[in-house]
Amino acid sequence: MATFLYRMGRAAFGRRRLVVLLWAVLLGVAGAAAAKAPAAGDDGTSFMPGIEAQRAFDLIGERFPGSDADGASARVVFIAPGGEKVTAGEHRAAVDAFVADAGNGPRVAGAVSPFAADAVSEDASTAYATVTYKVGSADLTDADRSALEAAVDEARGSGLTVEVGGNALASQPAAGGAAEAVGIGLAAVVLLITFGSLAAAGLPLLTAVVGVGISICAILALGSALGLSMTTGTLASMLGLAVGIDYALFVVSRYREERERGHAAREAAGLAVGTAGSAVVFAGLTVVIALAGLSVVGVPMLTKMGLCAAGAVVVAVLVVLTLVPALLAMWPEAVLSRTARRSGSRTTGERTAVEHTAAERTTTGERTTGERRTGAADNGGSRWARFVLRRPVAVLLACVAGLGVLALPAADLQLGMPGDEAKPVTTTERRAYDALADGIGPGFNGPLTIVADVRDAADPRAAVTAIASRIEGTDGVVSLSPPQFNGAGDTALFSAVPATAPNDERTKELVQTIRAERPGLEDETGAVFEVTGSTAMNIDVAQALQDALVPYLAVVVLLSLLLLMLVFRSVLVPVKAAFGFLLSVLASLGAVVAVFQWGWGAGLLGVEQTGPIMSLMPVFLVGIVFGLAMDYEVFLVSRMREAYVHGERPAQAVVGGFRHSARVVVAAAVIMIAVFSGFVGSGESMIKTIGFGLAVAVLFDAFVVRMALVPAVLALLGDRAWWLPRPLDRLLPRVDIEGTGLAGRSAPVQAPAGGDAQPQEPREAART
């Protein structure tokens, strides 16, 4: 692979104008397609085949033809001024006028008056009307919404406070751009500090923006056809931007390193793509596998999010392997450090060799032969590695204990889907939710829908009456609506209002209790019933995802073991990587629970309402963190293995790997944290939670696991870290990620003065 990518890098360097033109054309075509594409539809957040709530939902659509079971709805809450009642003459007339006006819309299925549905609080200070539509919220036109808004404004003019919940007038999250701008700005600062060159800092930003631009335009162009929401595009831009900057950072850094070793610009670009580019390919592959693997969970929204984000990562990898060397060809000297530009790369290599020929002791007793040969100077990375190598047990225990403590809150993880209660109080949906909960009861924000199939019942109406009577008498049910039969008389529909809020654990227990009564009722009546509605749907989706979390985690860990075994040709290095990944995931989940569920520091992040964690979050976090964790593992450990297979001792290889990679890995991690942190300011709770979870996951994985736990474990393992059984060695294909095939090309052009400049023979890792 290294040789193939080396040739690709040289070819892109030599045909720079053609490569740049092709990417520019692709960006223009994608942008034009996005501009002409219709708006995206609904992404089916709660849709999940196979669960009871979904089966009942489908049955409603089948047995009640002409009505859209997924139709949009508006819950309009009326609050009388202090001391007055909504039932008073003038206020009642305003509510009745609203119901009449709202019900006249061409797509309105019905508007139910609060006085007809007994939807008035005991003190008559609050009431709510329900407006339902024949089409989903994504299919409502501006005229439909304007008609409802006009009716609401008319009611407000009577002196009533009117707030609107539901999805008919739901406020949409602000268009993307602000979070990306914050992330790019912070990344620019980090890159400038890392490289000390505006050109070197700007090139990764430019290529990442090109990749993200193409990905987002493609998502917008296909959004209507595939039902891709703004959330899907936001997550794709989040990951595409983060990995695009990081991957370009590694290639540009290796290019500068090869130039300082005396290579010409085109050769240095080829070597950078052949070595760092190999790590980029496998790092990107791990991210793509983890994201595409989300499709096995069975939630369409999660599948769309995963596949779109995986596509953005693929584009980022292709950009790095082709556009980055092409741009390096246009400004081959501009990305070098000021010192290198002033003195010339070859001179820099010679000066570095002369300045650092003095022997220097390491934890194993002396400076490595490779260090003496290349004249590599100590830096913060190598000094940190030696610090860890001197006390590996203490560092290992500190890492495990620290991350273990952070992971403790994850044991209290409660899953759910955020609703109007999670929105800012500035939105009418949140105010409607609070007014309804305070005035009538929290359960009215999430009634349960019961659908009874009475085809096999001897007396359908008696069967429905018996079911309704039993459910109404269940502890936790405050009211029940009269059953409504379909035209064929074989299916009945009614609602049960819980005493508790939709995301309350007691509501989940109530749903389980109602379902537990089903076998006896079915034997007694011959009728079958199921529970659905948004509350039951969210409960079922959360439970299904919670059940899928452990199997998905097991699959991801197994994939990491197999992939890293292929990359590093070792058994223990992948096991160590998987262990570190588990620590990172559990610690980040613990942090998410502590902030978004327990409320620790929630105010600092603008979290106005704590509660259950979004049910998609853990599975999504596992998939993404797996990919990002393997990124850092591949980038850091590949340099250690490169040194090891070229003859250095295990501890020396660890120090050498940190000398070359630590600074760049730290910069890459800081950039990712900056990009993800930019999304914490989002007004949408899903994006806020995911942005925070990914930011802390990268923080834990890069700075605790990869920078401390990894060298500590490798120090304790020694040569055993690179052990691979011979049968497995013969079975696994060789991918040459460490660039062994380029060993002759990557040798320094100028050998330093001194007697220890003899090259070492490459060796294979220890095997039985």
N, C-alpha and C positions, 0 to 999 in steps of 0.2 A: 504493500500500500504506500509506504513512504516514497518508493521510487516513482510510482504513478503520480502521486501528488506533487513530487518534486518537478516532474515534467510539466504538470498542469500549471504550476506556479511560474515556471520559466516561459511557458507558452503565453500565459496571460500577460506577463511582463513584456514579452516581445510584441504582442498584438494589443497593446494597451488601448489604442483609439477604438478598435473594433469592439473590445470588451465593454468599454465605457458606453459606447453608442448603443450596444444591445441592451444594457441595463436601463439606460435612459429611455429607450423606446418601450421597454417592458413596463416601466413606471408610467409612462404617458398613456399607453393602451389601458392599463389597469385603472388609471385615474379617469379616463374618458368613460370607461364602462361603468365605473361607480357613479359618475355624475348623471348618467342616463338611466340608471337602475331605479325601479320603484322602491318605496320605503319597505323596510323589513317588517315581517309580521311577528306574531307571538312565538316565543321559543318553547312554550310548553313546560314551564318550570316544574310543575307538580305531576306531570304525566309520567306514569310508570306502569307498564303492562304487568298483569299478573297479581296485583294487590287487590284486596277486596274493594276498597274505595273506587278503584278504577273500573272494576267489573260492574259495580252498581251504577257508576257514572255512564258507562256504555249502555247498560240496560235502560236507563232513563231516555237516552237518545233514541233507542230502538223502539220502546213501547209508547213514547209520547211523540209521534211524528209531527213535524211542523214546528216543533220548538227546538231550539239549540241548547243542548244541555250545558254547553260551555259559553252560553250567551253572556254578554257584558251585563253588569248590574251597577246600580247606584243606591247606596243607603243614605238617604237624606235626613239629617237630624235637625229637629226644630227645638230651640231652647227659648222659652219665654223670658222676658225681662224679670228682674228680681221681684219676687212676691206675686207675680202674675201666673196665669195658667194658659197652656196652649189650647185648652178646651173653651176658653172665653170666646164670646161671639166674634170679635174682630180677628183674633188669632186663628180661630177655627176656620173662619171663612178664607183666610189667606192660605192655610194648609190645603183646604179643599180646592181652592183655585190652582194651587201648584199641581196637585194630583191630576186635575183635569187637563191642564196645559201640558204636563209632562207625558201624559198618556196619549196625546194626539200625534206623537212622532210616528213617521212611516215605518220605522224599524223597531218601535217599542212593542214588546210582547204584552206588557201590562204595567200598570202603576197602582199599587195597593195603598189605600188610605190608612193611616195609623188608627183611625177611629173604627174602621171596619176590621182590622186585624188585631185589635186589642194591643197595639204597640205604643201605649202611653204609660208613663211612669206613675207610681202610686200618688205622688203629690201633684201630678198633672203639669209639672214644669218642663218635661221633656217628652218628645214623641219622635217617631221616625217613620218615614214612608219608603217603600222599596220600588224602584223602577227597574224593570228587566227588559233586555233587548233580545231580538231574534238572532243577532250575530255576535261574534266575539268582539272583545275590545279593540283588537287590531283592525277589525273591519268597519268600525264606526267612522263615519265621515266627519269633517269639520262642521257640516250643517247639523248632524245629529248632536254633537257636543254643544254647539252654539245654542240649539233649541233648549237643551237641558239647563245650560248656564243662564239663559234668559229667564226661564221659569224660576230658577233659584234666586236670581237678582230681584225678581218681582216679589218673592216671598220675603226677602230681606227688607224690602222697602216698607213692609207693614210693621216693622219694629222687632220682628223675630230675629234671633241669631240662627243662621242656617249654615251647617257644615255638611260636606259631601264625602262619604266614604265609598268603598267599592272600587272597581277598576274602570268604570265608564269615564270618569274625569281624572283618573289617577295622574299625578304629576310625574313626568318622565325625568330620569336623571339628566343632569346637564351634559351637553355634548362633550366628548373627550377632547383633550388638548391641554388643560391646565396641569393635570397630574404629570403628563408626559413632559411638559415644559419644565416643571420643577425637577423631575428626574434627570433630564438632559443637562440642565444647568449645574446640578450637583456633580454629575458625572464629568462634565467639562473641567470643573475645579480639580477633581481627583486626578484626571488624566494629565492636566497641566503640571500638577505637583509631581506625579510619577515620572513623566517624560522630560519635563523642563523645556518643552518645545511646543509652540502653538500648532505647528503642522502635525506633529506626532499625536497631540491631543485631539485635534480636529478630525483626523482621518477616521478613527473608530466611530466617532459621532456621526460623521457624514455617511459612512457605509451602513451603520445601524439604522439611520433615518430612512435611507433608500429601501432597505429590507422591510422595515415596518410599514413604510408607505405602500409598497407593493402588496403586502399581506392585508392591510386594512382595506385598501381599495378593492382587492379581490373579495373580501368578506362582504363589503357593501354591495358589490356588483351581484353577488350570489345570495344576498340576504333575503330577498323576497322569495326566491325560488326554494331556498332551503330552510327558511324560517330562522335566520340567524339574528339574534337580538343585539342591541348595543352592548349589553354585558359581555356577550361572546367576543365582540370586537375589542372591547376594553382589555379583557384578559389576554387576548392574542397580542395586542400592542404592548402590554406590560411585559410579557415573557420575551417577545421578539426584540424589544428594545434592550432588555437586560442582557440576554445572551448575545445579541448582535454586537453590543459594545465590548463585552467580555472576550468573545472569540477573536474579534479584530485586535483587541489589546494584546492577546497572546502572540498573534502572528507578527504584529508590528514590533513587539518587544524582542522576539527571536530574530527578526530581520536586523534590528540594531545590534544585537549581540554578534550575529554573523559578520556584519560590516566591521565591527570593532576587532574581529579576529582576522581581518585582512581580505575578506572576499569581495569581489566586485559586486555591483548592485544587483545584476540579474541573477548571479549565482546565489547571492544571499537571499533573494526573494524565493528562489527555488528551494533552498534549504529550509527556509522558514516555513513554507507551505508543506514541505515534505515531512518535517518533524513536528512543529507546533500544529500544523494543519492536520496531521494524523490524529493528534489528541483532540482537536476540534471535531473531527468526524465522529470519533467514538463518544465523545462527550455529548455531541448533538444527538447521536443515535440513542443514547440512554434516555435523554429527555423525550425524544419522539416515542420511544417504546412505552415509557411511563404514561405519557399523555394519551396516546392512541389506545393504551390498555384500559383507559377509563370507560371505553365503550362496552366492556364486558359487564359493567355494573348493571346496565339495563335502564338507565335514565336518559331519555333522548337529549335533554338539555345538557347533561354532563358529557354525553358523547360529542355533541356539537362543540362544546367548549374545548374539550380535549383535542379533537381533530383539527379545529381551527388554530389552536395554539401550537399543535405539532407542525402544522403547515407553515406557521410563522417561523418556527425554529429551523425547518428545512431551508426556507428562503434565506435565513440568516447565515446558515452554514455555506450555502452556495455563494452568497455575496462575499463572505470572507475568503473562500478559496479562489475566487476569480477577480472580483472587483478590487479587493485590497491590493494584490500584487500589481494590478493594472495602474492603480493610483500611485503606488510606490514607484512605478516606472516613470510617471510624469514628474514626480518630485523626489528623486532618489536620495538627495542629500538633505532635503528640508526636514525629514523626520529624525535625523540624527541629533545627538546632543550638541550643544554649542561648542564644547571642547573638541568633539570628533570632527565637526565641520571646519573648525579653525585649523586643526593640525593634520586632518586627513585620517581615514580609518586605519590604514596600514601603520602609520606612525603611532597611532593610539595603541594598536596591538603590541607593537614593539616596546613602547614606553611602559605599558602595563606589565609586560613580561619582565622587564628589567627591575621595575620597582618592587616586585613581589617575589623575588627568588629566595629571600631569606626563609629558612625553615621555621615552621610554626607548629607548636604542639596542639594536638587535638585530644579528645577524650580517649582515643585509642593509643595515644602516645606520640604521634608525629603527623606532620602535614602530609596529605595524600600525594601520591606520584602524579595523579592527574592535576592536582592543584599546582604542584611545582611546574609541571609541563606547560600549563596554560597561563601560569602566573596569576591565577584568579585571586582577587583581593577579598579579604573578609568584609562582610557587610552585616546588616542587622539580621538577615535571614540565617546566615551561618552561625552567628553568635547565639541566636535563640536556639538553633538546633543543638549546639554544644551544651547549652544550659539544660535542655531537656534530656540529652543523652547522659548527663552526669547524675541525674536523679529521676530515672524513668518511672520507678514504682510510685513515688510521691505524686508525680504529674498525672499518671494514669488514675490513681485513686481520687485525686482532686477533681479530675474531669468527670469521672463516673458519678461521684457523690454530688457534685454541683448540678449536673444535668438531671440526675435522679430526683433531687429535691424540686427542681423546676417542673419535672414531669408529674409530680404528685397531684396537682389539681385535675389532671386529665382523667383520674379515676372517677371524678364527679361529672364527667361529660354528659350533658343533656342535649339532645338534638331536636330541632324543630325548624320551621320555616318562618322567617321574620315577616310580619304583616304590617298593617298600618301603625301598630304600636311602636314599631322600630323607626318610624320616619320622624324627621324633625318636627318640633311643635309649630314651626312656621307653616306647615302644610295643612290644608283643610282636612285631609284624610286622618291625620293624627288627632286633630281637634275633634273630628266627628267620633273617632274611636273613644277618646277620653270622655266626651260628653255622654255617649251612649252607656259606657261602663259606669259612670258616676250616677246618671239619672235613672237608668232602667236596670242595668246589671251587666257585668263583664261578659257573660255568656251570650248575650245578644249580638256580640261582634263575631261570633262563630257558631251559628246553629248547626246541629247535626241533621242531615237529610236521610230519612229512612225510606227505602223503596221495597215494597212487598210484592212478591210474585205469587199470585193466588190462582194460577191456572189449575193446579191440582187440588185446590181446596173444595170441599163439598159445598160450603157456604162462604163464598168470597168475602162478603161484607162482614159476616160474623167473625171470620178469621182476622180480618184487618182490625176490627174493633178489639178483639182479644189481644193482638200484638200491641196496638196503641195503648190499651189500658195497662198492660204490663210495663211498657217503657215509661209511661207517665208516672207510674208508681215507683220507679227506680230512684234510689237516693242520688241526688245531684241534678235531677231534671226539674226545672222550674216551670216549664210550660210546654204544651204540645199543640200544634196546629191541627185543624180538622183534616182528615185524609181526603185526598183528591184522586179519583179514579180516571184512568184513561178511557178512550172511547170504547175499546173492546171489553172493558170491565175486568181485565185479568191482571192489572197492576195498579197499585195504590202508592201514593206519595204523600209524606207528611214530614214536618220538621219538629225536632226536639231541641229546646234551648237549655244548655247546661247552666249551672250556677256559677261556674268558674270560667276564666278567660281561655281563649283558644290554646295558648301555649302553656297553660297551667298543667302540672303533672296530674292533678286530680281530674282534669278533663280527659286525659289519656286513660286513666283508670276507669272513668265512666264509660268510655267507648268499649273498653275491654269487658266491662260488666254487662253491658247491653248485648254484646256479641256472645258472651258466655251463657245468656239466657235463651239463645236461639235453639239449641237442640230440643229442649223441652217444649218450646212453643211450636216448633215445626211438627213434632210428634202429635201435639194436641190439636193443631189447626189444619195441618197439611199444607200450610203456606211457607214460603221461603222469604226471608228478608235480609237485607244487607244495609250497612251504614256507610254513607258517603258524605259529601259536602267538603268544603275547603279545609275545615278543621280535621275531619277524619282522613282526608287525603294526605295532609301534611303529617299526621301521626303515622300513617302507614308507610309513607315514603321515608320518614326518619327511621322507622324501625327496620325497614328493608335495607337501608344504607348502613345502619349500624351493624346489622347482621353480615353485610357484605364487606365491612371494613377489615376484619381479621383475615378472611380468605384473600382479599385483594392485597393486603400487606404481605401475606405469605408468598403470593405470586411475584410481587415486586422484589422481595428479598431474594427469591430463587433466581429471578432474571439477573439481578445484580451479581449474584455469585457466578452464574454462567458467563456473563459478559466480561466481568473483570478477570475471570480465570482465563478467558481467551486473550484478553489484552495483556495481562501481566504474567501469564504462564506460571501461576502460583495457586496454591490452595488456601494458605493462611492469609494472604493479603486480601482476597475477596471476603473472607469470613470477617476479618477486622473491619473492612469497609461497610459490610452489612450491619455489623454491631454498632458502628458509629452512626450509621443512617438511622437505625432504630432509636438511638439516644436523641438524635436531633429532632426526629418527628415527635416523639413523646414529649420532649421539653417544649417544643413550639406549641403543641396542642395544650400543654399545661398553661403556657402563657396566654393563649387565646381564651381558655376557660377562666383564668384569673381576671382578665380584663373585661371580656364581653359577657361573661355569665355571672361572675362574682362582683364585678364592678370595681376592681382594684385599679386605680388610675384611669378609670373610664372617662372622667371629665376632661383629662388632659388630651384625649384623643377625639373629643367631641361626640362621645357615645352618650346619647340622651336616655336610652332605655336599655337596661341589661335584660338578659333572658337566655333561653336555649340557644345553642350555637346552630347556625344554619346547617341543615342536615347534609348538604352537599360538601361542606367545608372539610371534614376529616379525610374523606376519600380523595378529594381534589388536592388537598395539602400533601397527602402521602405520595400521590403521583408526581407532583411537581418537585417536591423536596427530594424525592429519589433521583430525579434527573439532575437537579442542581448539585446534590451531594456527590453524585458520580462525576460531575464536571470537575470539581475541585480535586477529587481523588485521582482522576486521570491526569490532570495537568500537573499535580504535585508529584505523585508517585512515579509517573512516567519518566521524569527527569532523574529520579533516584534509580529506577531500573536501568535507564540509559547508562548511568555511571557504573552500575554494578556489572552489567554485561560487558562493559569495556574494561573491566579488571579491578575496579576499586572494591575495598572491603565494605561490608554492610554499613558500619557506622559512618565511614567516609562517604559512602554513597548518599546517606541521609543528609549529611552536612552539605554535600555538593548539590543535591536536589533543592535544598532550602536556599542555598546561595543563589541559584539561578532562578528559582520560581517563587520564593516566598513573597518578594515585593510585588510581583505581578499578580499573584493570587490574592494578596491582601487588597490591592487596588481594585481587582475585579469584584471581590466581595463587597467592598465599600460602595462600588458603583451599583451593584445589584440591590444592596440595602437602600441606597438613595432612590433608585427607580421605584422600588416597591413601596418605600415610605411615602413617596409622592401620592400614592393612591389611598393612603390612610385618610387624607382630607376629603375623600369623595363623600357626597351626600347619600349615596346608596349603601345600605348596611352590608350587602354582600361583598361589594368591592372593598369597602373599608376593612372588613374582617379578613378577607383573603390577602389584601396588601399588608396588613399587620402580621398575619401568620407567616407569610413568605419572608418578610423582612427579618423577623426574629429567628426563623428557621435558618436563613443564610448566616445570620450572626452567630448562632450556636454552632452550625456545621463548619463554617470556614475558620472561625477563630478558636473554637474549643476543640472540635473533633479533629479537623485536618491539621491545624497548626500545633496542637499539643498532644492529643491522644494518639494520632498516627505515628509521629516520631518516637513516642514512648513505647508503643507496642513493637515497632520495628527494631528498636534498640534491644528490647528483651528477647525478641525472636532471633536476631542475628541472621546467619545463613539460612536458618529454617524458614524465614519469611518467604524465600524464593524457591522453596521445595515444591516439586511437582512429580508425582509418580510416573515412571516411564511409560506404562500403558496409556495413561492419560495424555502424556506428552506426544505420543505417536498419533493419538486420536484427534487432538485439537489442531485445527489449521493455524498456520503461522501468518500473522498480520503485520509484523515488523513495525509496531507503533513507535519504538524507540529509535528508529532510523538506522539500524545496523547496516542495511544495504547502502547507506550514504556515508559510512564511516570514513572512507577515503576522501570523499569530497568535503566533509565537514571538519577535517583536520585543519589546524591553524596554518595559514599561508607562511607565516614567519615563525620559525622555531626560536625561542629565546636562547640567549647565551647561557651556558651552564652545562654540566655533565649529565643532568637528569632529564633530558628532553626526549629520551627514547620512547617511542609510542608503545602502548600496551596492546597485547592481543585481546580481541574480544573474547569473552567467555560465556558459556551458558550457565543458567542458574542451576543450583544444586538439585540433584534428583537422586532418587533411590534406584 
